[in-house]
Amino acid sequence: MKHTILLCAAVGLASCVRQPSVMEDPVVAVGDRQLTRAELRALIPQHANAADSAVFAQETIRHWVSNEVKLRKARMNMTDDEMLEIDNLIDEYRTTLLVNKYQQKLIRQKFDPAVTDDAVAAYYADNADNFRLNENIFRGIFAILPAGVPHYDRFMEMVRARKDDSTAEMEKYLFQNARKYDLTLDKWMPLASVKKYFPGNIIANEAGVLRGRRDYVVKDEHYIYVLSVYDAHQTGEVSPLEYVKDKITAILINKNRMEFVRKIDRQLYDEALNENLIRYYDDEK
């Protein structure tokens, strides 16, 4: 009961009876270190109910006491040199955090992440050999249709004809009848993403199907599996630009961001020099 009253007073719950107290009154202490009511209250989720807040406060106090006991023991067993090393690491870490925080703030405020299509195309042309495929990709049609699906022959006629004006009709047919389908005439897809749906995860004569831009159909007692390859690139070939455009854009954004940070570093250094904030005490700069 005593602990419950203490927790209620500490977290200031609406359902608890509040007693007049000083905000900085301690809830618990380990040696000369104290956890105050205000500090504990700041750690309690704002929208927690009374029961949850009390439990959370109890766990927070237990965790704080455990850490302070270990910290006290650690300090007692550290040499002066070890404490100095830790202080230096803390200073270095704090400096890194502050600098990174400032850089991220500048990036949010002033960095323009836009990358033009011309820049993407130029980077691709200069580095095409770095974008060789590690998988087969294709553009075309993939569908799983129920055995005995109506108007299947008409659908396959449209597939084989490969006419642009049939795309909407094929899309409608697949939407109404297919168990699963992808109509990717203008988007590259990994062949593996559809091959896994074929019986045995196999496409017979896969290289020939891709190279010949062929139609491949397999049937079992339940389904008809259709693959129509309109265009393809195989493992080891240079990837088409469209397939790696997002990757190149990310590369260029990161490259531009790094250059932006270097530019800011140079500007800050030059400003400090002009304001005589930097002084070298030897002949080397």
C-alpha positions in Angstrom: 0.0 0.0 0.0 2.9 2.3 0.9 4.4 1.8 -2.6 1.1 2.3 -4.3 0.6 5.7 -2.6 4.2 6.6 -3.5 3.7 5.8 -7.2 0.4 7.7 -7.3 2.1 10.8 -5.9 5.1 10.3 -8.2 3.2 10.1 -11.5 0.4 12.6 -10.6 -2.4 10.4 -11.8 -5.9 12.0 -11.9 -7.4 9.0 -10.0 -4.9 9.3 -7.1 -5.2 11.7 -4.2 -2.5 14.3 -4.5 -0.7 15.6 -1.5 1.0 19.0 -1.4 4.6 18.3 -2.3 7.7 19.9 -3.9 8.1 19.0 -7.5 11.7 18.0 -6.9 11.0 15.7 -4.0 12.8 12.4 -4.6 10.9 9.1 -5.3 14.0 7.0 -4.7 17.7 7.6 -4.2 20.9 5.5 -4.6 23.8 7.2 -2.7 23.7 10.9 -3.6 21.8 10.2 -6.9 18.0 10.9 -6.9 15.1 10.2 -9.1 12.5 12.9 -8.6 8.8 12.9 -9.1 9.1 15.3 -12.1 11.7 13.0 -13.8 9.5 9.9 -13.2 6.4 11.7 -14.4 8.1 12.7 -17.6 8.8 9.0 -18.4 5.2 7.9 -18.1 3.2 7.7 -21.3 0.7 10.6 -21.3 -2.3 8.6 -22.4 -1.8 5.6 -20.2 -4.6 4.8 -17.7 -4.1 4.8 -14.0 -3.3 1.1 -13.6 -0.9 1.0 -16.6 0.8 4.2 -15.3 1.4 2.7 -11.9 2.9 -0.5 -13.4 5.1 1.5 -15.7 6.3 3.7 -12.9 7.1 0.7 -10.7 9.1 -0.8 -13.6 10.9 2.5 -14.3 11.9 2.9 -10.6 13.2 -0.7 -10.5 15.2 -0.2 -13.7 16.6 3.2 -12.5 17.7 1.7 -9.2 19.3 -1.3 -10.9 21.3 1.0 -13.3 22.4 3.3 -10.5 23.6 0.5 -8.3 25.7 -0.9 -11.2 26.9 2.6 -12.2 28.0 3.3 -8.6 29.9 0.1 -8.5 31.5 0.6 -11.9 32.8 4.1 -10.9 34.3 2.7 -7.7 36.3 0.2 -9.7 37.5 2.4 -12.5 41.1 3.9 -12.5 41.6 7.5 -13.3 43.0 6.6 -16.7 39.9 4.5 -17.5 37.6 7.3 -16.4 39.5 9.8 -18.6 39.2 7.4 -21.6 35.4 7.1 -21.0 35.1 10.9 -20.7 36.9 11.3 -24.0 34.7 8.8 -25.7 31.6 10.6 -24.3 32.9 14.0 -25.6 33.7 12.5 -29.0 30.3 10.8 -29.2 28.5 14.1 -28.2 30.5 16.0 -30.8 29.5 13.5 -33.5 25.9 13.6 -32.5 25.8 17.4 -32.5 27.6 17.7 -35.9 25.3 15.0 -37.5 22.2 16.6 -36.1 23.3 20.0 -37.6 24.1 18.4 -40.9 20.7 16.6 -41.1 19.0 19.9 -40.3 20.9 21.7 -43.1 20.0 18.8 -45.5 16.3 19.1 -44.6 16.4 22.9 -45.1 18.6 23.4 -48.1 19.4 20.2 -49.9 17.5 19.6 -53.1 17.1 15.9 -53.7 15.8 16.2 -57.3 17.6 14.2 -59.9 16.9 14.8 -63.6 16.3 12.0 -66.1 19.3 13.3 -68.1 21.5 12.8 -65.0 20.3 9.3 -64.6 20.8 8.4 -68.3 24.3 9.9 -68.2 25.3 7.9 -65.1 23.9 4.7 -66.6 25.8 5.3 -69.9 29.1 5.9 -67.9 28.6 2.9 -65.6 26.5 0.4 -67.6 28.9 -2.4 -66.9 28.1 -2.1 -63.2 24.5 -2.8 -63.9 24.7 -6.4 -65.2 21.8 -8.5 -64.2 22.0 -11.3 -61.6 18.6 -12.6 -62.6 16.4 -13.1 -65.7 13.8 -10.4 -66.2 10.9 -10.0 -68.7 8.1 -7.8 -69.8 4.8 -9.5 -70.8 1.9 -11.5 -69.4 1.6 -14.0 -66.6 -1.6 -15.6 -65.6 -3.1 -18.5 -63.7 -6.5 -19.4 -65.1 -8.9 -22.1 -63.8 -9.1 -25.2 -66.0 -12.2 -24.8 -68.3 -12.2 -21.0 -68.0 -14.6 -19.6 -70.6 -13.3 -17.8 -73.7 -9.8 -19.1 -73.1 -9.1 -19.5 -76.9 -10.1 -15.9 -77.5 -7.8 -14.8 -74.7 -4.9 -16.7 -76.1 -5.5 -15.3 -79.6 -5.1 -11.8 -78.1 -1.9 -12.9 -76.2 -0.3 -14.3 -79.4 -1.4 -11.3 -81.5 0.4 -8.9 -79.1 -1.6 -5.9 -80.3 -1.6 -2.7 -78.2 -5.3 -2.2 -78.7 -6.0 -5.6 -77.1 -4.4 -4.7 -73.7 -7.5 -3.3 -72.1 -9.6 -6.3 -73.2 -7.0 -8.7 -71.8 -6.8 -6.8 -68.6 -10.6 -7.0 -68.2 -10.6 -10.8 -69.0 -7.8 -11.5 -66.5 -9.4 -9.4 -63.8 -12.6 -11.4 -64.2 -11.2 -14.9 -64.6 -7.6 -15.2 -63.4 -6.7 -16.6 -60.0 -3.5 -14.5 -60.2 -2.0 -12.4 -63.0 0.5 -9.7 -63.9 0.1 -7.7 -67.1 3.5 -6.0 -67.3 3.9 -4.8 -70.9 5.7 -1.6 -69.9 7.4 -2.8 -66.7 10.3 -5.2 -66.2 9.8 -8.1 -63.7 12.1 -10.8 -62.4 11.2 -14.0 -64.0 11.6 -15.7 -60.6 8.7 -13.8 -59.3 6.3 -15.7 -61.6 8.2 -18.9 -62.1 7.5 -19.9 -58.5 3.9 -20.3 -59.4 4.4 -22.9 -62.2 4.2 -26.6 -61.4 7.6 -27.7 -59.9 8.8 -24.0 -60.0 10.1 -24.8 -63.5 9.8 -23.2 -66.9 11.0 -25.7 -69.4 13.7 -24.4 -71.8 13.7 -21.1 -69.9 16.6 -19.6 -71.8 14.9 -20.4 -75.1 11.5 -19.0 -74.0 13.2 -15.7 -73.0 15.5 -15.6 -76.0 12.7 -16.3 -78.5 10.2 -14.1 -76.8 7.8 -17.0 -76.8 4.5 -18.0 -75.2 4.7 -20.8 -72.6 1.6 -22.6 -71.4 1.4 -25.5 -68.9 -1.8 -27.2 -67.8 -2.7 -29.4 -64.9 -6.1 -30.8 -63.8 -6.9 -27.5 -61.9 -5.2 -24.6 -63.7 -3.7 -23.2 -66.9 -0.4 -21.4 -66.4 0.4 -18.8 -69.0 3.6 -16.9 -69.7 3.9 -14.6 -72.7 7.4 -13.0 -73.0 7.2 -9.7 -75.0 10.8 -8.8 -74.1 13.5 -10.2 -71.9 17.1 -9.9 -70.6 19.0 -12.7 -69.1 21.5 -13.0 -66.3 24.8 -11.4 -67.1 23.4 -8.9 -69.7 23.4 -5.2 -69.0 20.2 -4.2 -67.3 17.8 -2.0 -69.2 17.8 1.6 -67.9 14.2 1.4 -66.8 14.9 -1.6 -64.5 17.7 0.2 -62.6 16.4 3.8 -62.8 15.3 3.9 -59.1 18.6 2.4 -58.0 20.6 5.0 -60.0 18.4 7.8 -58.7 19.2 6.7 -55.1 22.9 6.6 -55.9 22.9 10.1 -57.3 20.9 11.5 -54.4 23.4 10.0 -52.0 26.3 11.3 -54.1 24.8 14.8 -54.3 24.0 14.7 -50.5 27.7 13.9 -49.8 28.9 16.7 -52.1 26.4 19.1 -50.4 27.9 18.2 -46.9 31.4 18.7 -48.2 30.5 22.0 -49.7 29.0 23.1 -46.3 32.2 21.9 -44.6 34.3 24.1 -46.9 32.0 27.1 -46.4 32.1 26.8 -42.6 35.9 26.4 -42.7 36.3 29.5 -44.9 34.0 31.5 -42.7 35.9 30.6 -39.6 39.2 31.6 -41.3 37.7 34.9 -42.4 36.5 35.6 -38.9 39.9 34.7 -37.5 38.4 31.9 -35.4 41.1 29.5 -36.5 44.7 30.0 -35.4 47.6 27.7 -36.3 50.6 27.8 -34.0 53.1 26.4 -36.5 54.0 26.9 -40.1 51.9 24.0 -41.4 48.3 24.5 -42.3 
